[in-house]
Amino acid sequence: MTNTNPAEAATRNQSPPGEWGAIARLYIGFASDEALWGEGFAPAQDEIAALANFFADPAGPGQPTHVTLFVASSQAAHAARARVIKSVEIVEAAFGDIWLRDTGPIFARNAAGALQALRFGFNGWGGKYQLPGDAQIGDHLARHANAAIRPFPFILEGGAVEWDGAGTLLTTRQCLLNPNRNPDWGKGAHSTEAAAETALREAFGISKILWLDEGLVNDHTDGHIDNLARFIAPGRIVTQYAQGKSDPNAALYGAIARALGAMKDAGGRSIEVVTIPSPGLVADEAGEPMPASHMNFLRANGRVAVPVYDPVYGEAARAALAAFLPGEHVVALPALAILTGGGAFHCISQHVPPVPGPDIA
């Protein structure tokens, strides 16, 4: 028999709750640096404000969410206040850009029910985009949420991992095993994958890791999972199928669905895979595919916002996702300007679970 120290046990993390559970707060990053965004600056601000208003609106369907919008300057605060409803809180703090899913902490609860801010190293998506403040903004969010900071000695972005709140985590080899993140995971007696799994189990309190291989074409994140496949309930994952003959990820979508269909979760259940249409080809000014995805939807307290880049394709995706989420209010919101910065709704946000209280499965 192993003796367990009660004080030590209380600091252990529970698996973070699924995003279909009760959400106490949504943090959202607001575009604040015009030099970074160029012509897309004001349109991106408009799209972010619409997202914040949708979740915070007390007159909307279901339960409103407490939304805190992080801005990086007083000018951005003024622009945000002109666009959002009164119930949206605005907080000023220094950061490089709006991708709080990756630069912020991941919030979980320990065994005693206290809120924990899981803090990982951040190196600008493998050294691609290193901006002042991005490595520190996670501490601002943790303090604002009154969460104890629990640091971990490895690089991880929140968009690289998905979990079901019941012991299973989903990720990609392209991102997590990339030597531009944690090259030491490949050293010593253990394989890179085994080292990564050890680190993930310790950080997230999970027992099963499901691995996919590659991410979207031209995704500078090196294959973040929140652009590929998302848990919508324990044992149930939604992904995309190709739309249009020019869809650059057609082969990838088929491979993902087949791989997931052969997997089992931590409870031994076969994964149920459901699919919605992709955005098809969304190209930049040079004609190159951008990493557009309807998987980057944001969900909180019975409201769901699907990022759309074309109104026809977007409505098809919204309707398909709504069919899998009965009882939730699913809307399509424009996200093309945000996409020019590299992501969409899930990428710019971070969930905070309520404390104390049980998760809602």
C-alpha positions as CSV (number, residue, x, y, z in Angstrom):
1,M,0.0,0.0,0.0
2,T,1.2,3.5,-0.9
3,N,0.8,6.2,1.7
4,T,-0.4,9.5,0.2
5,N,0.4,12.9,1.8
6,P,-3.0,14.7,1.9
7,A,-1.3,18.1,1.3
8,E,0.6,16.7,-1.7
9,A,-2.5,15.1,-3.1
10,A,-4.4,18.4,-2.9
11,T,-1.9,20.1,-5.2
12,R,-2.3,17.5,-8.0
13,N,-4.3,18.6,-11.0
14,Q,-7.5,17.2,-12.1
15,S,-7.9,17.0,-15.8
16,P,-9.1,20.4,-17.0
17,P,-12.9,20.3,-17.6
18,G,-14.3,20.0,-21.1
19,E,-15.4,23.3,-22.7
20,W,-19.0,22.0,-22.7
21,G,-19.1,22.4,-18.9
22,A,-19.9,25.5,-16.9
23,I,-17.5,28.3,-17.7
24,A,-16.9,31.1,-15.1
25,R,-15.0,33.4,-17.5
26,L,-13.7,33.8,-21.0
27,Y,-10.5,35.7,-21.6
28,I,-10.3,37.2,-25.1
29,G,-7.4,39.0,-26.7
30,F,-8.2,42.3,-28.5
31,A,-6.1,43.4,-31.6
32,S,-4.0,46.3,-30.2
33,D,-1.0,46.8,-32.5
34,E,-1.9,48.3,-35.9
35,A,1.7,47.7,-37.2
36,L,1.1,43.9,-36.8
37,W,-2.3,43.9,-38.4
38,G,-2.1,46.4,-41.2
39,E,-5.3,46.9,-43.2
40,G,-6.9,44.1,-41.2
41,F,-6.6,46.0,-37.9
42,A,-10.0,47.6,-37.6
43,P,-11.9,44.7,-39.2
44,A,-10.2,42.3,-36.7
45,Q,-11.2,44.6,-33.8
46,D,-14.8,44.5,-35.1
47,E,-14.8,40.7,-35.3
48,I,-13.4,40.3,-31.9
49,A,-15.9,42.7,-30.4
50,A,-18.8,40.8,-32.0
51,L,-17.4,37.6,-30.5
52,A,-17.2,39.1,-27.0
53,N,-20.7,40.6,-27.3
54,F,-22.2,37.3,-28.3
55,F,-21.0,35.5,-25.2
56,A,-21.5,38.4,-22.8
57,D,-24.9,39.6,-23.9
58,P,-27.3,39.2,-20.9
59,A,-30.3,39.3,-23.3
60,G,-29.0,36.5,-25.4
61,P,-30.1,32.8,-25.3
62,G,-29.1,30.7,-22.4
63,Q,-26.6,31.9,-19.9
64,P,-24.2,34.8,-20.6
65,T,-20.5,34.4,-19.8
66,H,-18.3,36.8,-17.9
67,V,-16.0,38.1,-20.7
68,T,-12.8,39.8,-20.0
69,L,-11.1,41.5,-23.0
70,F,-7.4,42.0,-22.7
71,V,-6.0,45.0,-24.5
72,A,-2.3,46.1,-24.8
73,S,-2.7,49.9,-24.7
74,S,-5.0,52.7,-23.7
75,Q,-5.8,53.4,-27.3
76,A,-6.9,49.8,-27.8
77,A,-9.0,50.1,-24.6
78,H,-10.8,53.1,-26.1
79,A,-11.3,51.2,-29.4
80,A,-12.6,48.2,-27.5
81,R,-15.0,50.2,-25.3
82,A,-16.5,51.8,-28.4
83,R,-17.3,48.4,-29.8
84,V,-18.4,46.2,-26.9
85,I,-21.4,46.1,-24.6
86,K,-21.2,47.3,-21.0
87,S,-21.0,43.8,-19.5
88,V,-17.7,43.1,-21.2
89,E,-14.8,43.8,-18.8
90,I,-11.7,45.5,-20.4
91,V,-8.2,45.0,-18.8
92,E,-5.0,46.6,-20.0
93,A,-1.8,44.6,-19.9
94,A,1.3,44.3,-22.1
95,F,1.3,41.6,-24.6
96,G,2.6,41.0,-28.2
97,D,-0.6,39.7,-29.9
98,I,-4.0,38.3,-29.2
99,W,-3.4,34.5,-29.2
100,L,-4.2,33.9,-25.5
101,R,-5.0,30.2,-26.1
102,D,-1.3,29.8,-26.7
103,T,0.4,32.5,-24.6
104,G,-2.0,32.3,-21.6
105,P,-2.3,29.6,-18.9
106,I,-4.5,26.6,-19.1
107,F,-6.9,26.6,-16.1
108,A,-7.6,23.5,-14.1
109,R,-8.5,22.6,-10.6
110,N,-6.5,20.6,-8.1
111,A,-7.9,17.8,-6.1
112,A,-8.9,20.2,-3.4
113,G,-11.0,22.2,-5.9
114,A,-8.7,25.3,-6.0
115,L,-8.1,27.0,-9.4
116,Q,-4.7,26.3,-10.9
117,A,-3.1,28.2,-13.8
118,L,-0.9,25.7,-15.6
119,R,2.0,27.7,-17.0
120,F,4.2,26.4,-19.8
121,G,7.1,27.9,-21.6
122,F,6.3,29.8,-24.7
123,N,8.9,30.4,-27.5
124,G,6.9,32.0,-30.3
125,W,5.6,28.8,-31.9
126,G,9.1,27.4,-32.3
127,G,10.8,30.7,-32.7
128,K,8.7,32.0,-35.6
129,Y,7.0,35.0,-33.9
130,Q,8.6,36.3,-30.7
131,L,7.0,39.5,-29.4
132,P,7.6,41.4,-26.2
133,G,5.1,40.5,-23.5
134,D,3.8,37.2,-25.0
135,A,5.9,35.1,-22.6
136,Q,4.5,37.1,-19.6
137,I,0.8,37.6,-20.4
138,G,-0.1,34.3,-18.9
139,D,0.9,35.5,-15.4
140,H,-1.4,38.5,-15.8
141,L,-4.3,36.2,-16.6
142,A,-3.5,33.9,-13.7
143,R,-3.4,36.8,-11.2
144,H,-6.6,38.3,-12.6
145,A,-8.3,34.9,-12.2
146,N,-6.9,34.6,-8.7
147,A,-5.4,31.2,-9.7
148,A,-2.3,29.7,-8.2
149,I,0.4,29.4,-10.8
150,R,1.9,26.0,-11.4
151,P,4.8,26.1,-13.8
152,F,6.0,23.3,-16.0
153,P,9.5,23.2,-17.5
154,F,8.6,22.6,-21.1
155,I,7.2,24.4,-24.1
156,L,3.5,24.0,-24.9
157,E,0.8,26.1,-26.5
158,G,-2.8,25.6,-25.4
159,G,-4.0,25.2,-29.0
160,A,-1.8,22.2,-29.4
161,V,-3.9,20.1,-26.9
162,E,-7.5,19.0,-26.6
163,W,-9.0,17.1,-23.7
164,D,-12.3,15.4,-22.7
165,G,-12.3,16.2,-19.0
166,A,-12.3,12.4,-18.4
167,G,-8.7,11.4,-18.7
168,T,-8.1,11.6,-22.5
169,L,-5.9,14.2,-24.4
170,L,-5.7,14.7,-28.1
171,T,-2.7,16.3,-29.9
172,T,-0.5,16.1,-33.0
173,R,3.0,14.7,-33.5
174,Q,3.9,17.6,-35.9
175,C,3.6,20.1,-33.1
176,L,4.4,18.4,-29.8
177,L,7.3,16.3,-31.2
178,N,8.7,19.2,-33.2
179,P,12.4,19.8,-32.2
180,N,11.7,23.5,-32.3
181,R,9.7,23.1,-29.1
182,N,11.3,20.6,-26.7
183,P,14.4,19.1,-28.4
184,D,15.5,17.4,-25.1
185,W,12.4,15.1,-25.3
186,G,14.3,13.1,-27.9
187,K,17.4,12.6,-25.8
188,G,18.2,9.7,-23.4
189,A,16.7,6.3,-23.1
190,H,13.1,7.4,-23.9
191,S,11.7,8.2,-27.3
192,T,10.4,11.7,-28.0
193,E,6.8,10.5,-27.9
194,A,7.3,8.7,-24.5
195,A,8.9,11.8,-23.0
196,A,6.1,14.0,-24.2
197,E,3.5,11.6,-22.8
198,T,5.2,11.6,-19.4
199,A,5.2,15.4,-19.3
200,L,1.5,15.6,-20.5
201,R,0.3,13.1,-17.9
202,E,2.0,15.0,-15.1
203,A,0.6,18.4,-16.2
204,F,-2.9,17.5,-17.1
205,G,-3.8,14.6,-14.8
206,I,-4.7,12.4,-17.8
207,S,-4.1,8.7,-18.5
208,K,-4.5,8.4,-22.3
209,I,-3.0,10.4,-25.2
210,L,-4.4,10.2,-28.7
211,W,-1.9,11.2,-31.4
212,L,-2.7,12.5,-34.9
213,D,0.1,13.3,-37.3
214,E,-0.1,16.4,-39.5
215,G,-1.8,19.8,-39.3
216,L,-3.4,22.1,-41.9
217,V,-1.4,23.3,-44.9
218,N,0.5,26.5,-44.1
219,D,-0.4,26.4,-40.4
220,H,2.5,28.3,-38.7
221,T,1.6,26.6,-35.4
222,D,3.0,23.3,-36.8
223,G,-0.3,21.5,-36.6
224,H,-2.4,22.8,-33.7
225,I,-5.2,20.3,-32.8
226,D,-7.8,23.0,-32.4
227,N,-7.8,23.5,-36.1
228,L,-8.2,19.8,-36.8
229,A,-10.4,18.0,-34.3
230,R,-12.3,18.9,-31.2
231,F,-13.9,17.0,-28.4
232,I,-17.6,17.9,-28.1
233,A,-18.2,15.3,-25.3
234,P,-16.3,12.5,-23.8
235,G,-15.8,9.8,-26.4
236,R,-17.1,12.1,-29.2
237,I,-14.9,14.2,-31.6
238,V,-15.9,16.5,-34.4
239,T,-13.6,17.0,-37.4
240,Q,-14.1,18.3,-41.0
241,Y,-14.6,16.9,-44.4
242,A,-13.4,18.6,-47.6
243,Q,-15.5,21.1,-49.3
244,G,-14.9,22.1,-53.0
245,K,-12.5,20.5,-55.4
246,S,-9.7,22.9,-54.5
247,D,-9.7,22.2,-50.7
248,P,-6.0,22.0,-49.9
249,N,-6.6,19.7,-46.9
250,A,-8.9,17.1,-48.5
251,A,-6.5,14.2,-48.1
252,L,-5.7,15.2,-44.5
253,Y,-9.4,15.3,-43.4
254,G,-9.9,11.8,-44.6
255,A,-6.8,10.6,-42.8
256,I,-7.9,12.2,-39.6
257,A,-11.4,10.7,-39.6
258,R,-9.9,7.2,-40.2
259,A,-7.3,7.5,-37.5
260,L,-9.8,8.8,-34.9
261,G,-12.2,6.1,-35.8
262,A,-9.7,3.4,-34.8
263,M,-8.9,5.0,-31.4
264,K,-10.2,4.4,-27.9
265,D,-10.3,6.9,-25.0
266,A,-9.1,6.5,-21.5
267,G,-12.3,4.7,-20.5
268,G,-11.9,2.1,-23.3
269,R,-14.7,3.5,-25.5
270,S,-14.2,3.7,-29.2
271,I,-14.1,7.3,-30.4
272,E,-17.3,8.4,-32.2
273,V,-16.3,10.7,-35.1
274,V,-18.7,13.2,-36.5
275,T,-17.9,15.6,-39.3
276,I,-18.9,19.0,-40.6
277,P,-17.9,20.7,-43.9
278,S,-14.6,22.6,-44.1
279,P,-14.2,26.2,-45.3
280,G,-12.6,24.8,-48.5
281,L,-9.8,26.9,-50.0
282,V,-9.4,30.3,-48.3
283,A,-6.4,32.0,-49.9
284,D,-4.3,35.0,-49.0
285,E,-3.5,37.9,-51.4
286,A,-0.7,35.8,-52.9
287,G,-3.1,32.9,-53.6
288,E,-1.6,30.7,-50.9
289,P,-3.9,28.7,-48.7
290,M,-4.5,30.1,-45.2
291,P,-5.1,27.8,-42.2
292,A,-8.9,28.4,-42.2
293,S,-10.9,26.0,-40.1
294,H,-14.4,25.7,-38.7
295,M,-12.9,23.7,-35.9
296,N,-11.7,26.9,-34.3
297,F,-15.2,27.4,-32.8
298,L,-15.6,28.8,-29.3
299,R,-18.1,27.3,-26.9
300,A,-19.2,28.5,-23.4
301,N,-22.3,28.0,-21.3
302,G,-24.6,26.9,-24.1
303,R,-23.5,29.4,-26.8
304,V,-21.2,28.4,-29.7
305,A,-19.5,30.7,-32.2
306,V,-18.3,29.2,-35.4
307,P,-15.7,31.2,-37.3
308,V,-16.7,31.7,-41.0
309,Y,-14.8,33.0,-44.0
310,D,-17.5,32.5,-46.6
311,P,-21.2,33.0,-45.8
312,V,-22.4,30.0,-47.7
313,Y,-19.8,27.5,-46.5
314,G,-20.0,29.0,-43.1
315,E,-23.7,28.5,-42.8
316,A,-23.4,24.9,-43.9
317,A,-20.8,24.3,-41.1
318,R,-22.9,26.1,-38.5
319,A,-26.0,24.0,-39.3
320,A,-24.0,20.8,-39.2
321,L,-22.4,21.6,-35.9
322,A,-25.7,22.7,-34.4
323,A,-27.1,19.3,-35.2
324,F,-24.5,17.7,-33.0
325,L,-25.0,20.1,-30.1
326,P,-28.7,20.0,-29.4
327,G,-29.9,22.6,-26.9
328,E,-27.0,24.9,-27.6
329,H,-27.2,28.2,-29.5
330,V,-24.8,28.0,-32.4
331,V,-24.1,31.0,-34.6
332,A,-21.8,31.8,-37.5
333,L,-19.6,34.9,-37.0
334,P,-17.1,36.5,-39.4
335,A,-13.5,35.7,-38.8
336,L,-11.6,36.4,-42.0
337,A,-9.8,39.5,-40.7
338,I,-8.7,37.5,-37.6
339,L,-7.5,34.7,-39.9
340,T,-5.1,37.1,-41.6
341,G,-3.3,37.1,-38.3
342,G,-3.1,33.4,-38.2
343,G,-6.0,32.0,-36.3
344,A,-9.6,32.4,-35.2
345,F,-11.9,32.4,-32.1
346,H,-10.5,29.5,-30.1
347,C,-7.0,30.8,-30.7
348,I,-7.7,34.2,-29.1
349,S,-9.5,33.0,-26.0
350,Q,-9.0,31.1,-22.8
351,H,-11.7,29.4,-20.6
352,V,-11.8,29.6,-16.8
353,P,-13.8,26.9,-15.0
354,P,-15.9,27.7,-11.9
355,V,-14.5,27.0,-8.4
356,P,-15.7,25.1,-6.4
357,G,-18.3,22.8,-7.9
358,P,-18.6,19.8,-10.1
359,D,-18.0,19.8,-13.8
360,I,-21.0,19.6,-16.1
361,A,-20.6,16.6,-18.4
